Amino acid sequence: MKTFDVVVRGKLVLEEEVINGEIGVKDGKVEIISKNTTHLQGGKILDFGNAYVFPGTIDVHVHCFSNPNEGFISTSTSAAAGGITTFLDMPYDLPNPVNNVEQFEKKVKKLEEEAIVDICLWGTISKKGGTDQIIPLAEAGAVAFKMSTFETDAYRFPRIPDPEIMKAMDLIKETGLRAAFHSENDEIIVDLIEEYQRENKVYPSAHMETRPPVTETSAVLKLLEFAYWTGVKLHIVHVSHPRTIELIQLFKKQGVQVTSETCYPYLLLDVHDLEKFGPRAKNNPPLRKPDEVKGLWDQLKAQNIELISSDHAPWGPEHKDRGKDNIFLSASGLPGVEIMTPLMFDSTVAKGILTPIEFAKLMSTHPAEVFQIPRKGKVAVGYDADFAVIDPEAIWVIDETKFRSYSKMSPFHGKEIKGKIIQTIVRGKTVFDGNAVIVKPGFGQFVPGSAAKENVVGRK
């Protein structure tokens, strides 16, 4: 009888069914799936009993280097502990954004030395005159392109002017990759913030009041229309409002290839949490009103949102606490890779809101499909043996002081969770054993995008 490198047993969450079974893993890939549980022989047997063996979570929206104190080691260690087996790192690095091939190749080299889990890399463009880098970046292995209609920093995280967006969309269409956008109306927001600061209205919920829903929906509407005329595949990141999804659905019916994500805080927190936690709960776009959060849940249940991401932004107290008396002075963003998967499991599968199969689609399958990541996102023969194993009965409490990220500040600190990551497996190798991350930096690999040239190093 054939002996596999590893045999994984448990409640296997496959694409169409959940079975008590076992997986035979050879050379990092799923070679066989059996409905028996004592049939396969392996050099190593991992028997998880009644725990769910999900496809590893794929987080498409992570910022490792917005804060240089974080980096690949901290983020990918946190990701491994959070059941994430592949993530897509954003291009807004400090000090230099990834808007040219030289920067991109430097980042790939760093990734190959430091990653714990597998990682894809986003590309971006400079504010003006940077579109000539799109084709070279795609060929170098960028998984997609991220741009913004809101200016965080003119060099690192600029607002791209409309003519440049149109040029970029035309070129990105040629690559077959996605054009993704942080969609907020810069002019309205800047004006409102100036007005609020003048009037000393700097309390926490002023962050939401200066970024009303129209600032998201008006920016999205423009991008949908641009995508209609250029034919590019469009992706809207961190949707915070159900009206945005209504507009996306409208344009889908007109043939626009558009997908969207929301992030776990927009589903699990609302503006009252912004008032309660202040800078800890500040992100862009902001947390919304309870009825708007309910509307987002309705869209999720209707399967109108393709995937959930973390928008992991690892700020420390030095970035957050300065907004204690003036919310506008705080950095925006929350850490998320370590807690997103268990938080979402607790709020969906554990409460009977989603089935394990629906959960797997949101957290793994759809991210891989939307971003054309080969051999990822399913427990299926021929796919990488990437698994997030969750004990559905385990109850535990989130402790921000134990986060492996540089950022140890979360509005979810102290929250009781049902459903615990008891093992994370990447390409058949246990990277997190339920207590500790047990592989060394460099185990994770660069996963090139679908437009990469064949000679690009990494796993295509």
Order of alpha helices (4+ residues) and beta strands (2+ residues): beta-beta-beta-beta-beta-alpha-beta-alpha-beta-alpha-beta-alpha-beta-alpha-alpha-alpha-beta-alpha-beta-alpha-alpha-alpha-beta-alpha-alpha-alpha-alpha-beta-beta-beta
